[in-house]
Amino acid sequence: MAHSPTDKSVRRDGVPSQRQLRVGEVLRKALVEIFERVELRDPDIAGVPITVSEVSASPDLKSAMVFVMPLGGVGRETIIAGLARAAPFLRGQVARRVQLRHVPRLMFSIDTAFDASAHMNTLLHGLDIDEDDDDADDATPDALESTETDNGA
């Protein structure tokens, strides 16, 4: 079925709607509460602290991608497999906690933002910064103040 031009759930620029963002945040908070308070029986995820960093709802709100990271980043594949097996149970737990007409189908993925952040941090700490750069002396507060008074500001 093609979407009509007036359908507000699908945007042409690919940016999530306010409703998608709101539903994603409600789902994220519910999942955090579930992981904190409910004992999961699956041996791959039982007792493992899991961080839910983001939940991205689809435009039709029928499915949601849950980005997670186990504490320490250890055992990522087993955590995702365990969460996939527990998805129907987790969906039922979410349904008890949130007021939505339809609770989205939950799909789980490892959040790679932590890895990207660590990689960027490593790159930034590896840069050689020349301390004796002449441009750095011009950026002192006294130099900036003198150029503002010279310009009549």
N, C-alpha and C positions, 0 to 999 in steps of 0.2 A: 504494500500500500504506500503510495507516494504521499509525502507531506505537503499540505497546502501552504501557500506563502504566508498565511496568517497564523500558522502553527508556531506558538511561542516557545515550545519545548526544544526546538532544534534551531540553532543559530548557524548562520552561514560561515561566520568567522571561526567557529570551533571553540569559542570561549564558553565555559559553563554558565548557565543561567543562575540567577540568585536562588531559585528553588533547588537546583542541583547542589549548589554549595551548602545551602541550609540543611537539606536532607543528608548530605555527606557528613556534616558536622554532628548532626543528631545521631547518626549511625556510629560515628567514631566514638562519641562519648558513651553510648550504650555498650559498645564492644569493650572499651576500657574498663567499664564497671563489671562486665561479665568476666573478663580475664582476671580482675582483682578478687571477685567474690565467689565465683562459681568454680567448683572443682571439676576439671575436665578429666575424663577417664582414659582418653587415648594416651598410650605410653610415650608417644613422641612429643606430646605437648603438656603432659601432666607435670606440674611443678616448675615449668619453664617460664621465667618472666618474659613477656612479649610486649614490645612497644608498638602501638598503633599510631603511625605518624600521619596518615591521611586516608580518607575514604572518598573515592571519586564515583559519583552516581552517574549512570548513563542518562542521556536526554529523556528517555521514556520512564526513568526511575524504576525499571524492572530488574536491573542488575547493578551491582556496585563492586568496584575493585577496591580491596582493602590492602593498603601497603603496610607491611609489618616488618619488624626487625627483632630477632631474639636478643636478649641481653648478652653483650659480648660478641654477637654475630656468629656464634658457634652453632653448627648443625642446621644451617639454613634450609637445605633440601628436605630434611626430615621434618622440620617445623611446618613447611608448606604442605607436605604430604599429610601430616596430622591434621592441619587446619582444613584441608580439603575434605578429609573424612568426617570432620566434626562440623562442617558447614551447615548441614540441615539442623543439627542441634542448636548451633549458634544462631541461626535464623529464627528458630522458635523462641530462644531466649530474648533476642532483640524484639520480636513481636510483642512479648510481654512488657517490655519497657518503653516502647515508643508508640505514639499514636499516628500511624500511617495507614492509609487505605490498603495498600499492598506493601509488604516488606520485600525489599529487593533480594534477589539471589546473590549470595556472597561469593566472591572469587578472591583468592589471596595471592599476593605477590610480595617478594622481598623488596623493600625500599632501598634503592641504590643511591639515594641522596646522601646517605651517611658516607658511603664509599667515595662519591664525587667530592664531598666536602673535605674528607681526609686527604684525597689526592691533591686538591687545590692548596690545602694547607702545607703539604709537603713541597709543592712547587714554589709557593711564596717564601717559605723558609730557606729554600735552596738558592734564592736570588742573591747576587753580590751587589750590595748597595754601596756606592762610593760616598764616603762621609765628607770628602773634601770638595764636593761639587760647588761651583761658584753660584749656581742658581739657587741652592739651598740657603745661602747667606742673604739673598735678595728677598726671601720670603719671610724674614723675621718681622715681628709686629712693628718694630720701630721703622723699618724700611717701608712697610705698607702705609703707616701713618704719615710719613713724610711725602709719599707720592699722592695721597689724598689731599693734603694741604696745598701741594703744588698745583693740582688740577682745579683748585677753587671749590672743592667739595666741603 
